[in-house]
Amino acid sequence: MTMPHLDIRHLRMLVALDRHKTVTSAARALGLTQPALSHQVREAERRAGVPLFRRVNRRLVLTWQGQELLQSARLIMGELARAEADLERYRGGVKALVRLGARAYCGFRWVPAFLDEIAADAPEIEVEFHTDTLSVPLSALEDGAIDLALVPGNPRRRGVEVVHLFDDDLVAVMAKNHPLARRPCVVAADLADQVYVTYSTVFEPGMEHDLLFRPARELPATYLRAGPLDAMLSVVAAGRGVTVVSRWSVAPDLERWGLTTRPLTEQGLTIPWSVCHRRQGMAETPAAFVAARLAAWCGGASERFIA
């Protein structure tokens, strides 16, 4: 394995210069003198073998090579900060940290009650929740960014253990005065001329695009990415579009936002929800323990997640 040419201090220097724009300000933030930071810049370029900066009006501006390195530096420094925060938790008595990831459209009212359950059963385990509209939870699980993934559908991935939680209906959500609210059900063709409000255009496997749009070969006319669930519902409530979500994630908010739901197709569309963790050699990892407790806590029904 080739040893890296750059040190952490060089990556920290790149991030600081990008954030503070001048050598003087970046040096102050890093607790260095200006000559010391200038020396680090020259040393980083010498080790990298390519120019990382160019001078423009007495400022250091990143070259395209420097910009690429900066992206990696941000990721590495972020991961280092996360690892150090984990160590701080462990020093404080936490023996295991389990990160549970989900898309931002999932409701999280159930979290405090479940945390109480874990605290009573296993106070040495801390559960941390990650929501992201862009990252697909299963991919984040496989990459090691999270330890548990709350996902719909029937995921099949090598090295991933799937623990079933409950089954739930996909529903169309619209304002109460929306024309589609008068329909007994909504099919893909009904959405072909609608603005479709979504949390992300990175589509979740096993959700509406797999189950509704693709089989019917129909797609909404326009997509409007609104981000988190509250933002989506505010747009839908204003009559600016419709959306499709799992019933449990939206049920508590319907009255507050003046919304209503309709089944998808005459038969309805039901999807399973599961929590996934990586298979490892140990008999029971902290992630596997939390997954089993989550399944036992909900008892195969979505109501615990709605309350």
PyMOL commands that set and color helices and strands:
alter all, ss='L'
color gray80, all
select helices_A, chain A and resi 8-20+23-30+34-48+64-91+111-121+137-143+179-182+188-191+208-216+229-237+247-257+286-298+303-306
alter helices_A, ss='H'
color red, helices_A
select strands_A, chain A and resi 53-56+59-62+96-102+125-131+148-152+160-175+195-198+222-225+243-246+259-263+269-278
alter strands_A, ss='S'
color yellow, strands_A
deselect
rebuild
show_as cartoon
